[in-house]
Amino acid sequence: MGNAETLSDSLSMTDSLLFDFDKFPIQKGSLGPLHIGMTIEEAEKLFTGLIKGEDEAGNFGFDGGGKSYLYYLNKELVFGLIPKLETDTILSIVAIHNNLTTTNGLHPNASVQQIQALYPDMIVEHDLLNGWEIFHDATNQWQFVFITDENERIGDYPDLDAPSKPKRLQIQADWITIF
């Protein structure tokens, strides 16, 4: 067992050398040095140690088609860059890895309870397009996205257009979208 722990520790140390999460805080309009409005090419010059993949932007709530560029540390998804349709200009950044943190100490997998501790007046909206629930931090231009289904909703929505106070506090966010 000791060898497995040593191997695990050395892999974690190697991973942290490949990508320095501390240099990529989730901020208003940016993930560290990656800013909304820069090109994908400009952004990719600002980090190393990640493997690039592609997916549909719709899988992150952006309808109308288009790509998302995803960046992995080994097999773990760290973040995604969503360009404006048919351009390489960054429209949005999706922070996914738990080691990324906001300027107020939250991470992409924070629970409703953790978020509510910093945002006591928190309300969630039910996104009718994809069924997810979203909490907006308008000041920082972030969205905490919760992929929930009808069996595990955070809020109650008797009126489909009305937001809800959170009822289920242990549900964790799936990512933070930065605008």
Disulfide bonds with the S-S distance in Angstrom:
none
